[in-house]
Every structure is written in structure tokens, then in C-alpha cells.
Amino acid sequence: MRRLFGSVRARATLGATLVVAVALVAAGASVLLSLRSDLIDRAGTQAERTARNVAAHLAAGTAYDDLKLDDEEEPVQVVDARGTLVAASENLERISGTGTGEVMPAPQRGTGSGDEDDDSALEPGEIADEVAFTDGSATIDGESADYRFAALEVDVQDKGRLTVYAGASLDAEQGAVGTAQTVMLIGFPLLLGVVAAVTWLVTRRALRPVEGIRAEMAAITASEDLARRVPVPDTHDEVARLARTTNETLAALETSVERQRRFVADASHELRSPIASLRTQLEVAAAHPELLDVDGAVEDTVRLQRLAADLLLLARLDAGERRGDVRVDLGELAVRCARGRDGVTVEAPAPAVEVTGSRGQLERLLGNLLDNAQRHARAAVAVTVRRDGEWAVVSVADDGSGVPAADRERVFERFVRLDEARARDDGGAGLGLAIARDVAVRHGGTLTVRDAPAGGALFELRLPVG
């Protein structure tokens, strides 16, 4: 059973069919009850009309034998106050539900017309306003049928209180209700079948694009080709939005994978040069110890150490390392990072400008900005810490040649170095500014570059206060 209704199409069809079935049963029951009640009321009205006609003749003094009670479709009985039958329809063989042979239930008041009167105080020749109804059966000329009986009291001169029982056949009501039931028993299953079939077809058509998306995603997974995209249906519904979102996800995955590949390739390239240089120096030293360049070997080793540290930090950042929630005074941190650096001045306000984050990551960010500024400055680097509304701002300005407008975003990419910084002695691996921006973004801030007022480049870090 779980496997049978394991698809969305099957569950949707079952749900729609059940809802329609419940609605049809409720509507059918309501129609049948309303139809039956209406036809019974009509039969009661007809029976009341016959009873009032007979009562009018009795009130006018018509003798029992002169009453016209020969209608075979409307049985009539007249009984006196003692319950004795005094008149009845011709060919009436048996009757139930009236006052003779069976005590009639208490009358249901309120169906007559006019003001409510006390029927026990009827005057001679007066007909009661209220009519009581009951259901019974009658046999006329050997044929039995169900009837709706109306009981009406009349006071007749010299005859006392009489009760007229007149019946109206319920064959029409039974036939109409039976026909309606038959139609419903035949029509409802057919209608439910149509609903199920239409729901199945419509659901299959609606889910066809989803199957196309699933098949394409399976093909992309098998081929590992993230450049492929799922088909987007020419609609404006949820399936189309799902396809567009899936393509956006694929595009982001493709960008991430491509970035990772470039990262691995660039890292391999950057590691190859110092490793090859160090190996060459060690091989030469092994053959000719007197030619060992200790300073060059140490420099290559330090560069390898820094590059490995940068790569490890980027890996931690890409893995989603938490930024921490330590309160950090940016002024104090800037003074600490600038200590021991020639030509670096720090201007920090007396009220501490604090942010929340990782002290180690923020210290690495400021250290990278100072390394970059000192690498390109002619003589001086100025660091300014201030507060701008809800933002803490740290500016690092140098008096170098600045950053061209076309390269002001590219310098923050990984392993990107401008032409003047490509030499091993002058530039790093091109990871310092990339790490700085990643740390800024992960702390909810920004890192941008523009021209400094006195020339050179001005890197501005903005972090949310608190």
C-alpha cells in the first residue's frame, strides 16, 4: 500500500477523489432529505385539503351515507368522539395509522392556518384550525400502499365531535426518492472515476517538468558536468521557479568548483617555485658545501611557511570557521599590529571603537593590510580608526602609486598580483588581500580600496559596531 501511493500523482489523485466523494455523499444526502421532506409536505397538504372538504360537508349537515368517499386514491375515515367508525371510503379493506383499530399519536400542532384556538371549545358546525399528521398504510381493492394521513376535528350538530382522517399516497415520494437514489448510486461512482482520471492526467502533466528536472539532475550527477542546466518550463508556476532556482544552484556550484580548481592550480604553481628553488640550493650544497646560500634557503622556507599558513586559513574560512564573539578594540589592535613597523602611524580615538568577532582573524586582516601598504609605500603608512554611526571604520593609506581603477576589485581575488608586485622579492603569493576581504565579509563588513587624499591607495575596512 505504501508503495502504491508512494508517488505524488497517486496521493493527489486519492486525495482529490476522497474529497469529491465526501462532498458528493453530503450533497446527495442533503438532496434526498430535502426531496423527501418536500414530497411528504405536499402529500400532507393534499391530505389536509381532502380532510377539510369532508369536514365542511359534515359541518353543513351532510349525512354519513351522502358523503362522497369513493376516491380510491384518497382513503377517508370518520370516527366519533368514542373512536367508533361512522364513515369510510368505499373498497377500503384495511388501514393503519388512524384512530380506528390503532390509537393515533398525539397531533403535531402548528401546521394549520389562523390563530391558535382551543379545539375543545368548538361550536356546532365549526372546524378546527389545527391539523395533525401521521404516516400509515391502507389496503384498497387488495392493493396496499403507504399514506400520509391528516386528522381534522369538526363539531357537527346532533352528532358531536367527529374526527376526519384523510390520506394522500406516498407513492410519488417513494418513487422520486428511489429514482434519485438509483441515479446517485450509478452516477456517483462514474463521476468519481472521471475525477480520479482527470486528476491523474492533470497531475502527470503538471509533474512532467519535475521529472525532466530530475532526469537532467541525474545526468549532471553522472557526467559531473556542472555547465549543464535543467530545462525551465515556459510557465510562471512553482515548477518554473524550482527549475530557475536549481539552475542558480548549479551555477553557484560550478563557480565554486571552478574557483576551487583554480585555487588548487594556483597554489600548486606558487608552491612549486620556492620548493624547486630550495631543492636546487640543497642539491648544490650537497655537492659543493661552500656554495650553500643559507639566506636564500631561509627566505624560501619562510615564504613556504607563510604560503602554507595562508592556504590553511583560507581552507578554514571556506569551511565556515566561526568568527567568534569576542569584544575587540580596533584602536588597540591597530596599535599592536603597527608596533615595530617603520613609517607606520596610528590615529585612534580616545573612546574605544569595539566590534564583535575573532581577535585572531581581525589581527590577520589588519596585518595583511599593513604588509600590503608597506610593500607599495614610498615612505609612510597612516592608519586611522574612527566610528561612523553604527560602523567602525579602519583606514590604511600609503603614499605609493595607488591601485588603478580597473584593478580595484581584482586585487581582492586569490593569487592576483599586479604587474609591479609579481617579483618574488617585492610581492607575496597574492593571498593577503583576498584573506582580508574574506575575513571582513564573514564579520558582516566590507573592504574597499580607493585613492588616498595624499596619493597612493587607501584601503577602508567597515565593520558593524557591537
Protein Blocks (a to p, Z undefined) as FASTA:
>chain_A
ZZmmmpfklmmmmmmmmmmmmmmmmmmmmmmmmmmmmmmmmmmmmmmmmmmmmmmmmmno
pafklpcckbfklccddddfkopafbdcehiabdchiaehpacddddehiagcjdddfkl
ccehiacfbdcdddddddeehiacdddddddddddehklpadddddddfklmmmmmmmmm
mmmmmmmmmmmmmmmmmmmmmmmmmmmmmmmmmmmmmmmmmnopakbccdddfbfbfklm
mmmmmmmmmmmmmmmmmmmmmmmmmmmmmmmmmmmmmmmmmmmmmmmmmlpcfklmmmmm
mmmmmmmmmmmmmmmmmnopaebjadcdfklmmmmmmgopahiacdddfbdcdddddfkl
mmmmmmmmmmmmmmmpmkbccdddddehjaccdddddfbebjafklmmmmmpghiacfkl
mpfklmcnhlmmmmmmmmmmmnopacdddddfkgpjdddddddeZZ
